[in-house]
Amino acid sequence: MFRPLWLAVRAAVIATAVFYALLTIVDKVGWQVPWGLSALTEPLVFFVVFFCGVLMVGAKK
């Protein structure tokens, strides 16, 4: 019963850590989304992390 919950919590913690690590790297480098859309930088990083996570889950099968 607790195994699926443990896997979900572990995946959420890892995804959060990767998200904040990427945001830190993006901030240090100074990269922003071009064309005046700098407010989209954080959602874009989130989408990349989320999409990579979906691809990794699909690759396990």
Contacts in CASP RR format, 6 or more apart in sequence:
PFRMAT RR
TARGET T0000
AUTHOR 0000-0000-0000
METHOD contacts of the structure
MODEL  1
MFRPLWLAVRAAVIATAVFYALLTIVDKVGWQVPWGLSALTEPLVFFVVF
FCGVLMVGAKK
15 49 0 8 1.000
15 50 0 8 1.000
15 53 0 8 1.000
18 49 0 8 1.000
19 45 0 8 1.000
19 46 0 8 1.000
19 49 0 8 1.000
22 45 0 8 1.000
22 48 0 8 1.000
22 49 0 8 1.000
23 42 0 8 1.000
23 45 0 8 1.000
26 41 0 8 1.000
26 45 0 8 1.000
31 41 0 8 1.000
32 38 0 8 1.000
32 41 0 8 1.000
33 40 0 8 1.000
33 41 0 8 1.000
33 44 0 8 1.000
END
